[in-house]
Amino acid sequence: MAFEDCVSLRSIDLPYGLTSIGYAAFMDCHSLTSITLPESLSGLGGFMGEVFANCTSLTSVTFPRSFTSTGFGTFGGCTSLVDVTIPDTITTIGASTFSDCTSLTSFVIPNGVPSIGEDTFRNCYALTAITIPASVTTIGYAAFEYCYNLSSVHYAGTPAQWKQIDIDSGNTALEQAYEGNPISSCGDNATWSIDNAGTLTIRGTGEITDTPWSDPMILPYSVHIKNVVLEDGITGICSYAFDYTDIVSVTLPATLTHIDYSAFDGCSDLTTVNYAGSPEQWNNIKIANHNDELLNATRHYYSSNASTVSSEENSIFPSTATGNDHSFAASFSDLTPGVSYAVIVSRSEIDPLAPENLIYINQFRATSSGYQQSFQTPRSSALNADDMTYVIASGIYSFDEAPTPTPTPGGGSSSGGGAAVLIGVGAAAAITAGVIMMSPVEIKGRVVLADQAAVPGAKISLLREGKVVAQTTADENGSFSLKAKRGSYELTAAYTTADGQLIYKIIDIKAPAKDLTVTF
């Protein structure tokens, strides 16, 4: 306990030749931000450990290659720790080593480690990704308890090996993350993951160099994969990447430059291609032979950076154009000339395309910054302007080639923006699903105590089906803002009290949302 409670100690260099550091040597050194561990060091704290416990300002640590073990609670309560580098020489990670490290977001357990001790990552509520080697055979009690943001488990072994691991109770977060979202690599900087809906998502940068179907991890899930999404940053697809699979739709980014031989050969169920760019950009992609199924599928072009004009800036009002009481107009401003827009009028901002909510849908190409769309509701609906709580114009590059108009009750007209074409609900849903529903919306709120005092610095996480989709930190007024796709979510807010106690709260919300209040 040589430096315990040295609250002003900011940094220290330990000399070469030092082989071990004793129990609680730097415990409660709250100002310590960095430390250099010498190459001669082989362990920390022995069985008792807690060498750096509650060093709340410590942000990163790199272990030397001479290092083989940690003791109990070595970094427990290091609430600012975000970067930990451990060499593959380590064989023992003691119990509670990283418990209550509330800023730690990812961790790689080195090859050769046989077990993860009890409480190792307990209360690491910011932890979203963990890499576990095939050498692990046991995971102790509550090793991942309260890691409720854990969403990605990269396990180096096979699903059969995973089932052989002795996982003690209190690790539900880990087991759910593994079952719900297997993740592995398919390129130098590209990884794939699968969600519970059967969507295979590939994210990262550069080329897909290996088909995900060659990875043993995918085998239990492969028959359920129907949709493939390549995120922005992927530039190439290797030969045979998706050949003879059962996919029905694929979403491709504008960063894509080439698709190699037979990448989609034999995909007889492939009917839909969503492309985040223009027809001109699509024509510049080098597509090799034996990709006919891809080329023959219906293509929807859209912009991943779509300009969206929402109901906050615009309005719906009764129209006198036809002289009846079921005519209305939607007025828009701040449009971008030359951009095509999809117009939605709905009863719901949360799920505007649902048949019970959708009132009107249309498309037009803006020729000026202002636009007014007239439309009529069914005579039997008895709708008024107050029922139409949501109106949006979402900009996209292009709609389907030669869409076929389908009449809707009452027809429609436009003024000040360009020619409008009415399209049916079925076709419109297919065209706008990748634009309207995929466009991010805002979630705003404030974190307060029971006396309405602000909670600055609270960690805010947004989860869907147990997976983190967005995170932020509340400002000095306790206010926060996130962006996510429309739908239902769990929002978690957490903060650490002055005495080091972790406090958190979970609420159910629907996006978009404004003026949320999370009260502790």
N, C-alpha and C positions, 0 to 999 in steps of 0.2 A: 504493500500500500504506500509505496515511496512518494508518489505525487498525488495521492487521493485528495480531492477537494481543493486542488490548486486552481481556483476558478478563473484566474487571470492568465494562466499558461496557454499560449496560442499555438506554439509549435515546438518540436523537439527533434533533434537528430541523435539517434542511438548509435553507438560506436560498433564497428566491426569487431567480432570476437564474442559479442553477447550471444548466448545460446538460448536463453529463456527469460521470460518476464513473469514475475510473480503475481499472485492473486491481487486483484483490484488496484494494480499499480497506478492506473490513471483514472480510476472511477471518479465520476462527477467533476471532471475537468471541463466545465461547460463552455470555455472559450477556445478549447483546442480544435483547430480546423484542419491540421495536417500532421502527419507523422511519417518519418522514413524508417522502415524496418530493415536492419542490416541483413546481408546474405548469410551470415553465420547463424541466424535465428532459426530454431527448429520448431518452437511451439510457444503458446501463450497461456499462462495461468495455470497449467496443470489441470487437475480435476476441478478445482474450485473456480478458476477462470475469472470472469467479470473484469478483465484487464482494462477495457475501454468503456465499460457500462456507463450509460447516461452522459456520454460526451456529446451533448446535444448540438454542438456546432461542427462536429466532424462530418465532412462531406464525402471524402474518398479515402480509400486505402488500397495499397498494392502489396501483396505478400511476396517475399523472396522465394526463389525456387528451392531453397533449403528447407522451406516450411513443410511440416508434415501433419500438424494437428492444431485444433483450437480447443480451449477449455470451455467450461460452462459459461453461457451468457457473455461471451467475449465482447460483443457489440450491442448487447441488449439495451434498448432505450436510446440508441443513437438516432434521434428523430430526423436528422438532416442528411444521413448517409444515403447517397444515391449511386455511388460508383465503387464496386468491389471487384478487384481482380485477384483470382486465386489460381496458383499454378497447378499443373496436373501431378505434382509430387505429393499433394496432400492426400491423406488416407482417412482422416478422422475429422468430422465437423461435430463439435460438442453440442449437447442439448442447449436450447435457447440462445444459440450463438447470435442470431439476428432478430430475436423477438422484439417487437415494438419498434422496429426500424420503419417508421411510418412514411418515409419518403422513398424507400427502395422500390423500384418499379420492375426490375428484371434481375435474374440471377442465373449464372451458369455453374452447375455443379461439375467439378472436373471428373474426367474418366478415372476409374479405379476406386472411387469412393463407394464403399459397400452399403452404407446406411445413412439415412437422414434422421437425426436424433429428435427426441420429443421436444415440442415447442420451438423448433429451430426457426421457423418463420411466423410464429404466432403473432397475430395483431399487425402483420405487415399489410395493412388494408390498401396500400397503393400498388402492391405487387400485381402485375398483369401477366408476366411471362416467366416461365421457369424451364430450364433445360436440365433433363435428368439422364445420366448415362445408363447404359445397359448393365453396368456393374452393380447398381443399387438393387438390393434384395429385400431390405426392410425400410419402412417409413414409420417413425415413432408416433406415439400418441400426440395429437393436436399439433403436429409439425406445421400444418397449414391452416390452423383454426383462425377464423375471422379474416381470412384472406378473401374477402367477398368480391374483390375485383379481378381475381385470377381468371384469365380467359384463354391463355395459350400455354399448353404443355407440350414441349418438344422432347419426346422420349426416343432415345437412340435405338431401343430394342424393338421387337415385334409386338403386336397385340397379345400374342400368346405369352410372351415373356412378361408383359405388363401384368397379366392376370396371375402370374406366379409371385409377384411382389407381395410380401406380408405388410399390408397397410393397416395400421391400427386405427381405432376410432378417432373422431375429431378431425378428419381429413376430407370431409364432404366437398369442400371447395376444390380441392385438387382432383378428386375423382370426377366431379361434374365437369370440370374444365377439360379433362382428358377425353371424356366420353363425348362431350359436346363439340369440341373443336380440335381435332387432331391437326398437327401442323408439321410440315417438313419442307425441305428445300427442293427446288427444281431448276436451279441455276446458280451461278456464282453469287448473285445478289437478288435472287427471287425465291419466294416461299409460297407454298400453297396451304390452304386451310379449308375445312368443310364445316358448314353450319348445320343446324338441325333441320333446316328446310331442304337440304340436299343441294345447296349451292356451293360449288367449288370456286374459291376466290384466290387469285394469284396476284401478289403484290410485290413491290420492290422496284428495281431498276435493271435495265439491260435485257438480255435474252433468256427465254425459257430454253434450257439446253437438255433437259431430261423430262420425259413424260411422267406426270404424277402417277400414272397407272403402273409404272415400273417399281414404285415404292411399296414395300410390304404393308406399310401403315394404312394404305388406302383401300386395301382389299376388302375389309369388312364393310366399307361404306360405298364402294364403287358402283354397286347396282342401284343405289339411291340417287346418284348424281344426275340431275337433269339440266341444271343451268351452270354455265361457266362465266365468271366475271374476271377480266383482266384489268387491273387498275392502272391509272396513269403512271407512266414510267417504264412500263414493259415495251421493249422495242422489237422483239422478234419471237417467233414461234418455231420450234425445231420440227423436223420431219417426224411424223407419226405421233405427235403430241397428244392428239385426241382421236386418232383413227379408230373406227369401229366401236365407238362408245354410244351410249344411249342418250346423249345430250339433245335437248330440244331448243335451247337458246344459248347464244354466246354474246357477251358484251365486250367490245374491243375499244382500246383507248386511241386517241389521236396521235400518241407517241409511237404507235406501231409502224415499222418501216418494211418488214418482210414476213411472209408466211411460207415456210419451206414445204418441200415435196410431201404430199400425202398427210399433211397435218390434220386435215378433217376428212380424209378418205373414209368412205363407208359409214359416215354419220347419217344414216337414212332417216332418222327422226328429227334432224336439225331443220327447223322451220323459220327461226327468227334470229337476225343479227342486229344488235344495237351498236351503232358506231358513234363515238364521241367526236365527230368531226363532220366536215362537209363532203359532198360527193366528189369534189375535186381532190380533196385529201385522200379519199378512199382509192381513187384511180391511180394515185402515186405509190400505193403499197405494192411491193413486188410479191406477187402471189404465184408460187410455183405450180406445176402440174398436179393433177389428182387432188384437187380441192373443189370439185364441182358441187358437192353438197353445200359448201359454204357459199359459193357464188350464186347458187340457185335459191337460197333462202331469202325470205323477205327482209329487206334492209330498212332500218329506221335510223335516220341521221339525227343527232342532237348535239347540243353544246354542253360539255361538262361545266362550262363557265357561263351558263345561261343567264341573261339579264332578266330579272323578275320584277314585275310591278304589281304590288299587292293591294289589298283593300284598304290599307292604311292611307294610301295617297289618292285613292280613287273611290268612286261611289256608284251606286245603283239608284235610279230614280224613275218614276213613271214617265212613259213616253206618250206623246200625243200624235205620233206618226200615223197610227191607224185609227185613232178615235175610239178605241175600246179600253176596258179596264184591266186587260191582262197583257198590255204592252209595256215594256220597260226598256231602259237603255243603260249600258255599262260604259262609263267614261274613263279613259285612261290618259295619262300624261307621262312625260319623261321616257317615252319610247325611243328606241334606236332605229333610225330610218334604215331600211334595207334588211332588217332582221325579221324573220317569220316568228309569229307568236301563236301560242295556243291560249284561248280564252276559256276559263272555267267559271261558271256561276253555280254556287252550291249552298246548301244549308249548313255545311260543316267544313271547318278549316282543318279538322283532324283527318277526316276521310272523305275528301271532296268527290271522289270518283265512284263511291258506293252508289248503287242504283237508287236507294232510298233517299240519298242526299243530292244527287246531281240534278240540276235544273236545266242547264244549258251548256253546250260546248261548241267551240268553233275554232277556225284558224284564219289568220290573215297575215299579210306582209305589210309592215309599216312603211309608209312613204314620207311620214313626218313624225314629229314627236308627240302629236296628239291623235287620239282615236276615240270614236264613239260607236259602240256596237248596239244596235237595236235588236230586241228579241221578244218573243211572246211565250207565255206560259200556257199550259193546257187550260181550257175554259173551266174544267171541272176541279182544278186544283185550289182555287180560292187563295192563291198566294199573293202576298203584298211585298213591298220592298223590304220590310223589316224581317221577313222570313229568309231573305237572301243575305246570309251573314258573311259570305265569303265570295270574293271575286278576285281573280288573278289573271294576269297576262304573263306567260313565261316564254321567253325568247329561245328559239332553237334555230339551227341552220336551215333545216329543210324537213318537210314531212315525207311520208312514203311517196315513191314515184307514182304519179297519176292516181291519187286517192279517189275513190268513187263516192260522190255525195249521196247521202241518205237523208231524206226529208225528216224533219222533226216538227212537232206541232207548231203551227203558226208561222214558220219560216223565220227569216232574219234579214237584216240589212246592215250596211256600215256607212260611215261618213268620216272624212278627214284622215283616213289612214291607208286605205287600199281595199281591193276587192276581197270580200269574205266568201268562204265556201262552207256551207253547213255539212257536218259529217255526223254519222250515227254514233250512238253511245258505244257500241262494240268496237268500231274502228277507232274512235277517239281514245278509248281506254288503252288500246294497244299502242297508239302513237304517243300519248302523253304520259304513260306510266313511267318511262325512263326520264321524263323531263319534270313534270309537275311533282310526282310523288318522290322522286329521287333528289329534288332540289332541297338543300338544307333550310331549316327554319330555326328561329331563335327560341331559346328558353332562358328567361330572365327571372331573377329573384333576389332574395336577401336572406342571410342567415343571422338570426338574433337569439338572444337569451329570453327567458320568460319575462324579464323586465324591459324587453325591446332593445336592450343594449346590443350593438353590432358585435359580430364575431369575425374580426379580420383574420385573414390567413386560413380560414376553414378550407379543407380540401373537398371539392365537389366532383362527384363521378356520376356519369349517366350510364346505366346498364340496360341492355335488352337481352332477354333469355340468358341472363347470367354473364353476359360478355360486356366489357367496357367499350363504349363507343365514343365517349368524349370525357375530358377531364379539365378542370380549371381550379383556380384558387380565388377565394373571395377577396375583394379589395379592402381598403381601410374602413370602408363603410359597411362591410359585410355583404356587398352586392356582388353578383356574379352573372355571367352571360355565357351560354353555350350554343352551339349549332348542331343540329342533328336532323335526320329525316323524320317525316311525320310518323306518328304512331305512339304506342304505349311504352313507357319506360319505368324503371326504378331509379330514383335519384337518391344518392347517398351523400350526406354531409358529415364531416368528421373534423374534430380538432383535438388538440392536446392541452389539458389544463396546466396551470403553473406548476402543479406538483407532479406532472408527468402522466396523469391519467388520460387514457384515450376515451373520448366521448363521440358517439356517432348516432345518426338517425337515418332511417330509410323511409321514403314516401313514394307512392305511386303517382305518376304524372302522365299527361298526354301532351305531345309536342304538335304544334307550337304552344307555348305557355308564356304568360306575362304576369308580373306582379306576384310570383310565388313567394311564400314566406315559410322558411324552415325554422321552427322554434324549438330550442332545447329547453 
